[in-house]
């Protein structure tokens, strides 16, 4: 397995020469720099740094892919960035301390976890109006929207629950108790399951969308790493149902999970304290944000090898790949 000192060196001249030109751009929010780094998909180098509002964390794309929304927790806004020009075109009032945001696939709605107020705010980004404020548990964090747009899942860190919100009624219909400090929620691409990571519990709860019950709990045991350093945070799932990737925080590892058997297949060493991840459009590359080391690791999905470390700003948090 490639060690941290050799990540940059792992991209040899031969690899660069055989890599096809890519139009994709990778946007990375830097929580302590109040910036968004833009990485070119071909050169894998930072080509722009966008100044945004204070404490940028989660990001989401508009349904048409032209606008990037950035949740800025210390200014209580969502900045809107033009994906082509990289200009901040406007800011939307988000409610207090927005952390995670997701976009409805059918309507111009942004779902926002407002950590300080224990609510999920629904914002119409075209009309610039608030559609709803939905009470949830204590310290809302993760947000996921089902592929058909019928359900929003919100995780609450102190209540230790996944709340299932009906997007027509705009209210909670189901609550599922998960392990301690749930962070992230991610739907499988067919919408049949949602995976919920628990940071302190160091597990992923797989919840069935018909029964709204946990059908499996994935646990992690990284050889040579203390149990307290294994903290499950970001989750990314391939659309072919093959792999699930789970960022394990201070362990400096990404777990590779078989989506069907739930078996942990491998642990990939990346930078320090990986937080969130994003696959590129054809799912050949996975990008991880490493908060403490201030970089992004690019992993080749076919080989499950880290091949490039890309320095960005301080405490990179969120990442989105735009084709």
C-alpha atoms as one frame of an Amber mdcrd trajectory, in Angstrom:
protein
   0.000   0.000   0.000   1.321   3.468  -0.866   2.603   5.407   2.134   1.879
   9.112   2.725   5.401  10.184   1.713   5.050   8.567  -1.685   1.573   9.719
  -2.698   2.788  12.586  -4.861   5.615  10.545  -6.338   3.214   7.770  -7.297
   2.072   9.685 -10.377   4.901   8.955 -12.754   5.578  10.569 -16.094   4.142
   7.491 -17.789   0.861   7.768 -15.884   0.486  11.433 -16.732   1.237  10.716
 -20.385  -1.440   8.039 -20.650  -4.150   9.854 -18.720  -6.786  11.245 -21.130
  -7.684  14.919 -21.101 -10.577  15.546 -18.739 -12.958  18.495 -18.723 -13.916
  17.953 -15.110 -13.203  20.381 -12.305 -12.989  19.501  -8.628 -14.312  22.095
  -6.158 -13.059  21.873  -2.559 -14.341  23.978   0.359 -11.612  25.077   2.792
 -13.259  25.585   6.176 -10.567  27.730   7.818  -9.478  29.733   4.769 -12.966
  30.851   3.721 -12.176  29.745   0.183 -13.089  27.177  -2.432 -10.180  25.631
  -4.343 -10.733  24.647  -7.975  -8.668  21.684  -9.205  -8.273  20.976 -12.919
  -9.216  17.386 -13.734  -6.446  16.955 -16.282  -3.430  18.446 -14.512  -4.715
  17.710 -10.985  -3.457  21.117  -9.902  -5.280  24.025  -8.281  -6.185  26.509
 -11.016  -8.270  28.973  -8.991  -9.099  29.966  -5.432 -12.512  31.530  -4.819
 -13.091  33.721  -1.774 -16.410  32.922  -0.117 -18.222  33.667   3.139 -16.935
  32.456   6.491 -16.557  28.756   7.336 -17.554  27.048   4.073 -18.437  23.397
   4.500 -20.961  21.402   2.456 -21.564  22.134  -1.218 -24.223  21.096  -3.718
 -24.895  21.583  -7.421 -28.063  23.037  -8.898 -30.125  20.558 -10.895 -28.855
  21.968 -14.193 -25.241  21.881 -13.008 -24.574  25.582 -13.600 -24.519  26.778
  -9.991 -22.485  25.583  -7.023 -24.037  26.230  -3.613 -21.672  26.610  -0.651
 -22.943  26.560   2.948 -21.071  29.173   5.011 -21.783  28.420   8.665 -20.398
  31.535  10.346 -22.252  33.960   8.068 -25.573  32.060   7.910 -25.635  32.139
   4.128 -25.323  29.941   1.085 -23.015  31.452  -1.511 -23.870  30.828  -5.160
 -20.911  30.280  -7.499 -21.099  30.233 -11.288 -19.466  26.926 -12.242 -17.973
  28.295 -15.456 -16.710  31.727 -14.378 -16.027  30.847 -10.708 -17.695  34.131
  -9.701 -19.777  34.376  -6.534 -22.997  35.693  -8.037 -25.188  35.959  -4.930
 -25.781  34.787  -1.378 -28.945  33.200  -0.011 -30.119  33.491   3.590 -29.887
  29.992   5.032 -30.954  30.210   8.647 -28.424  29.821  11.477 -25.262  27.734
  11.076 -25.925  25.848   7.836 -23.726  22.757   7.715 -24.907  20.196   5.167
 -26.987  21.021   2.088 -28.532  18.911  -0.665 -30.612  19.769  -3.736 -33.999
  18.298  -4.700 -33.798  16.466  -8.066 -37.264  17.664  -9.142 -37.699  21.142
  -7.688 -35.414  24.154  -7.117 -35.168  23.353  -3.416 -32.144  23.245  -1.139
 -32.448  21.206   2.078 -30.298  22.679   4.857 -29.322  21.282   8.250 -29.325
  24.225  10.670 -27.189  22.865  13.485 -27.858  25.580  16.078 -31.657  25.678
  15.701 -32.426  21.936  15.375 -34.306  22.402  12.135 -34.060  21.500   8.473
 -34.735  24.545   6.324 -36.129  24.151   2.811 -35.128  26.984   0.502 -36.381
  27.718  -3.024 -33.202  28.958  -4.692 -34.981  30.350  -7.744 -37.631  32.313
  -5.858 -35.154  33.012  -3.003 -37.836  32.145  -0.445 -38.123  29.715   2.464
 -40.531  26.892   1.756 -40.488  25.220   5.174 -38.704  24.845   8.498 -38.909
  21.270   9.785 -38.118  20.546  13.479 -35.721  17.631  13.936 -33.483  16.270
  16.703 -30.528  17.937  18.422 -27.580  19.042  16.251 -28.751  18.179  12.737
 -25.869  17.244  10.452 -26.204  14.933   7.452 -28.720  15.431   4.662 -29.554
  12.987   1.873 -32.275  13.171  -0.773 -33.663   9.992  -2.323 -33.156   9.633
  -6.096 -36.887  10.141  -6.724 -37.022  13.171  -4.430 -39.693  11.622  -2.196
 -37.590  11.445   0.978 -35.026  13.540   2.802 -32.955  11.889   5.518 -31.479
  14.082   8.239 -29.069  12.789  10.888 -28.886  14.409  14.308 -25.614  14.085
  16.196 -26.882  14.314  19.769 -30.231  12.555  19.299 -28.444   9.731  17.455
 -31.229   9.371  14.938 -31.914   9.350  11.237 -35.112  11.304  10.555 -37.074
  10.457   7.396 -38.889  13.511   6.027 -41.687  13.225   3.481 -40.940  15.964
   0.937 -44.599  16.471   0.013 -45.867  16.803   3.576 -42.603  18.452   4.724
 -42.668  16.563   8.006 -40.956  13.628   9.698 -42.650  10.287   9.056 -40.075
   7.874  10.534 -37.238   7.986  13.070 -34.488   5.354  13.223 -32.079   5.114
  16.160 -28.482   4.601  14.998 -25.073   4.556  16.674 -23.438   7.502  18.431
 -22.986  10.790  16.604 -24.377  10.098  13.117 -22.661  12.248  10.528 -23.498
  11.381   6.944 -26.383   9.828   5.014 -26.115   8.471   1.475 -28.736   6.719
  -0.660 -27.878   3.785  -2.864 -28.448   4.741  -6.487 -31.576   2.607  -6.785
 -33.019   4.306  -3.689 -33.644   1.024  -1.866 -31.297   1.769   1.034 -29.693
   4.649   2.851 -26.305   4.295   4.558 -25.826   6.338   7.751 -22.345   6.730
   9.243 -21.818   7.193  12.982 -18.610   8.947  13.959 -18.248   7.850  17.597
 -19.988   4.527  17.044 -17.543   3.875  14.169 -20.254   2.098  12.187 -22.447
   2.472   9.134 -26.127   1.577   9.560 -27.747   0.275   6.371 -31.437   1.180
   6.468 -34.056  -0.411   4.212 -36.412   2.116   2.612 -39.446  -0.188   2.673
 -39.331  -1.230   6.313 -37.368   1.786   7.632 -35.333  -0.637   9.706 -31.601
  -1.288   9.975 -30.824  -4.404   7.938 -27.068  -4.437   8.544 -24.448  -2.636
  10.620 -20.980  -2.311   9.097 -18.079  -2.163  11.553 -14.439  -1.273  10.983
 -11.202  -2.585  12.456  -8.071  -1.007  10.985  -4.955  -3.082  11.796  -2.502
  -1.175  13.981  -4.869   1.763  14.546  -6.426   2.444  17.991 -10.183   1.949
  18.151 -10.805   5.590  19.139  -9.076   6.808  15.940 -11.544   4.942  13.722
 -14.405   7.398  13.165 -16.890   6.898  10.338 -17.816  10.140   8.585 -18.258
  10.619   4.805 -19.816   7.930   2.595 -19.735   7.566  -1.190 -21.446   4.763
  -3.147 -20.758   3.700  -6.729 -23.790   3.599  -9.015 -23.095   0.020 -10.167
 -23.693  -1.292  -6.649 -20.114  -2.533  -6.314 -18.269  -0.354  -3.807 -19.089
   1.748  -0.797 -16.361   4.096   0.413 -16.333   5.282   4.025 -13.962   7.981
   5.336 -12.576   6.964   8.724 -11.330  10.299  10.066  -8.274  10.231  12.371
  -7.312   6.729  11.223  -6.273   8.378   7.917  -8.008   5.603   5.989 -10.816
   5.112   3.500 -12.671   1.823   3.979 -13.714  -0.043   0.847 -16.962  -1.989
   1.378 -18.752  -4.474  -0.859 -22.237  -2.965  -1.314 -23.897  -6.389  -1.608
 -22.192  -8.431   1.113 -21.238  -5.434   3.335 -17.783  -6.984   3.719 -14.926
  -4.543   4.309 -12.550  -5.302   1.438  -9.668  -2.928   2.096  -8.416   0.168
   3.882  -6.735   2.838   1.751  -4.179   5.130   3.380  -4.752   8.784   2.438
  -3.943  12.151   4.039  -4.618  13.118   7.629  -8.234  12.974   8.816 -10.256
  12.349   5.660 -13.680  13.895   5.977 -15.720  13.765   2.759 -15.353  12.279
  -0.718 -16.661  12.576  -4.268 -16.518  10.327  -7.315 -15.963  11.806 -10.752
 -18.548  11.387 -13.506 -17.457   7.990 -14.834 -16.561   6.826 -11.316 -12.963
   5.999 -12.198 -11.540   8.386  -9.598 -12.390   9.161  -5.985 -11.337  12.426
  -4.338 -11.019  12.716  -0.551 -10.695  15.881   1.552  -8.069  15.481   4.268
  -8.702  18.137   6.903  -5.552  18.074   9.004  -3.032  17.674   6.175  -4.781
  20.290   4.032  -4.869  18.254   0.853  -7.002  16.116  -1.441  -6.109  12.522
  -2.271  -7.040  11.152  -5.696  -7.711   7.392  -5.661  -8.000   5.258  -8.784
 -11.159   3.205  -8.288 -10.116   0.261 -10.480  -6.882  -0.353  -8.574  -8.061
   1.089  -5.227  -4.702   2.876  -5.026  -4.016   6.498  -3.970  -1.994   8.062
  -6.762  -1.917  11.790  -6.112  -1.963  14.231  -3.195  -3.091  17.755  -4.110
  -2.440  20.611  -1.641  -5.424  22.935  -1.165  -6.400  25.336   1.658  -6.665
  24.874   5.402  -9.053  22.199   6.648 -10.674  21.081   3.392 -14.201  19.862
   4.186 -16.435  19.281   1.151 -15.688  18.207  -2.406 -17.728  18.100  -5.609
 -16.642  17.027  -9.097 -18.206  18.889 -12.032 -17.930  17.342 -15.511
